[in-house]
Amino acid sequence: MTRAQALRFRAHLDSIIDSLKDEDALNVSDLFPAWGLDREYYGPSDPNHPQSRVQFLNLLYKCLQSHTSQEGWEPNIAVSLWSQVDDPSQEWPEWRQPTGAGTGYPLGAKVSHNNKHWINVGKDDNEYEPGVWGWDEVVGEDD
C-alpha cells in the first residue's frame, strides 16, 4: 500500500469511527485518540471537526464545543467542553452535573448519586441535582 493509499484508508476509517453511536464507540474506544495537551484542536462531531471523541484516563469523552486543548481543560475537568460517554448497559450510572441546555437528563433517566438511586420525574433536560428537585429516590430495590 502506498502512503497516499494509507492516508485515504485512514481518513475513511476515521469517518466511519466518528459516525459511530456513543454506545458502539464504547466497544471500540481504543480506536479513538488519547486527549492531547499540545494545543490540539477539538470540536463536536462534523466533517470539519476531527477528534470529536477522545480517550482520557481510560474513559471515552465526547467534545461538546470547539476549542484548543490547554492545561486545566482536561476532559474530566472541563465539563463545558467534554462529556463522558456512559455505558448504556449500566442501569444506574453516576450522576454528573449537566453543562447547559440540551445536556440535562431526560424524563425517566436513572442515576446513582450520594450512594442512592434516583429517577428523573421532574422534566426533560433536567439539570438539577438529585435530592434538590425533580428526582424521586428509589428505595428498597436491590442494586
C-alpha positions as CSV (number, residue, x, y, z in Angstrom):
1,M,0.0,0.0,0.0
2,T,1.4,3.4,-0.9
3,R,1.5,6.3,1.6
4,A,-1.3,8.1,-0.4
5,Q,-3.5,4.9,-0.2
6,A,-2.8,4.5,3.5
7,L,-3.8,8.1,4.2
8,R,-7.0,7.7,2.2
9,F,-7.8,4.5,4.1
10,R,-7.1,6.2,7.4
11,A,-9.4,9.1,6.5
12,H,-12.1,6.7,5.5
13,L,-11.7,4.7,8.7
14,D,-11.8,7.9,10.8
15,S,-15.0,8.9,9.2
16,I,-16.6,5.5,10.0
17,I,-15.3,5.7,13.6
18,D,-16.6,9.2,14.0
19,S,-20.0,8.2,12.8
20,L,-20.5,5.5,15.4
21,K,-23.2,6.0,18.0
22,D,-21.8,6.5,21.5
23,E,-22.8,3.1,22.7
24,D,-21.0,1.5,19.8
25,A,-18.0,3.7,20.2
26,L,-17.5,2.4,23.7
27,N,-16.9,-1.1,22.3
28,V,-14.0,0.2,20.2
29,S,-12.8,3.0,22.4
30,D,-9.1,2.0,21.8
31,L,-9.6,3.3,18.2
32,F,-10.1,6.9,19.5
33,P,-7.0,9.1,20.1
34,A,-5.8,10.0,23.5
35,W,-6.6,13.5,24.6
36,G,-3.6,15.8,24.0
37,L,-2.3,18.8,25.9
38,D,-0.3,20.1,23.0
39,R,-2.7,22.8,21.8
40,E,-4.7,20.3,19.7
41,Y,-8.0,21.4,18.1
42,Y,-11.1,19.6,19.1
43,G,-14.7,20.1,18.0
44,P,-18.1,18.5,18.0
45,S,-18.7,15.8,15.5
46,D,-19.0,17.1,12.0
47,P,-16.8,16.8,8.9
48,N,-14.8,20.0,9.7
49,H,-14.1,18.9,13.3
50,P,-12.0,15.8,13.7
51,Q,-11.4,14.2,17.0
52,S,-14.9,14.7,18.4
53,R,-14.3,11.8,20.9
54,V,-11.1,11.0,22.8
55,Q,-9.8,8.7,25.4
56,F,-8.7,10.1,28.8
57,L,-7.9,8.2,32.0
58,N,-9.3,5.0,30.4
59,L,-12.7,6.7,29.7
60,L,-14.3,7.9,26.4
61,Y,-15.3,11.5,26.2
62,K,-17.3,13.4,23.6
63,C,-16.5,17.0,22.7
64,L,-19.3,19.5,23.3
65,Q,-17.8,22.7,21.8
66,S,-14.9,23.7,19.7
67,H,-11.7,24.6,21.5
68,T,-7.9,24.2,21.5
69,S,-6.5,22.0,24.3
70,Q,-4.7,23.5,27.2
71,E,-3.8,22.7,30.8
72,G,-6.9,22.8,33.0
73,W,-9.2,21.9,30.1
74,E,-8.7,18.1,30.6
75,P,-11.9,16.2,29.7
76,N,-12.6,15.2,33.3
77,I,-12.3,18.8,34.5
78,A,-13.7,21.0,31.7
79,V,-17.3,19.8,31.8
80,S,-18.5,22.6,29.5
81,L,-16.1,21.2,26.8
82,W,-16.4,17.5,27.3
83,S,-19.0,14.9,28.3
84,Q,-18.1,11.4,29.4
85,V,-19.7,8.7,27.2
86,D,-21.8,6.4,29.5
87,D,-22.1,2.7,29.1
88,P,-25.8,2.1,28.2
89,S,-25.7,-1.3,29.9
90,Q,-25.1,0.4,33.2
91,E,-28.6,0.7,34.8
92,W,-27.6,3.4,37.4
93,P,-24.7,5.5,36.0
94,E,-23.2,8.1,38.3
95,W,-24.9,11.5,38.1
96,R,-22.8,14.3,36.6
97,Q,-23.8,18.0,36.6
98,P,-25.2,18.9,33.1
99,T,-23.3,21.7,31.4
100,G,-26.2,23.6,29.8
101,A,-29.2,23.4,27.6
102,G,-29.5,20.0,25.9
103,T,-27.2,18.2,28.2
104,G,-29.6,17.5,31.1
105,Y,-31.3,14.2,31.9
106,P,-34.4,13.1,30.1
107,L,-37.6,12.1,32.0
108,G,-37.2,8.7,33.4
109,A,-33.4,8.7,33.5
110,K,-31.9,6.6,36.2
111,V,-28.8,7.7,38.1
112,S,-26.7,7.0,41.2
113,H,-25.8,9.9,43.4
114,N,-24.6,10.0,47.0
115,N,-24.9,6.2,47.3
116,K,-28.6,6.3,46.4
117,H,-30.6,5.6,43.2
118,W,-32.8,8.3,41.6
119,I,-35.2,8.5,38.7
120,N,-35.9,11.9,37.0
121,V,-39.6,12.7,37.3
122,G,-39.2,16.5,37.0
123,K,-38.8,17.4,33.4
124,D,-36.9,16.6,30.2
125,D,-33.4,18.1,30.2
126,N,-33.3,18.1,34.0
127,E,-30.2,19.9,35.2
128,Y,-31.0,19.7,38.9
129,E,-29.0,17.6,41.3
130,P,-30.9,14.5,42.7
131,G,-32.3,15.4,46.1
132,V,-32.7,19.1,45.1
133,W,-35.7,18.9,42.7
134,G,-37.2,16.7,40.1
135,W,-35.8,13.3,41.2
136,D,-37.5,10.5,43.1
137,E,-35.3,8.4,45.3
138,V,-35.7,4.6,44.7
139,V,-35.7,2.7,48.0
140,G,-35.9,-0.9,48.7
141,E,-34.6,-2.0,45.3
142,D,-31.6,-4.3,45.0
143,D,-28.5,-2.8,43.3
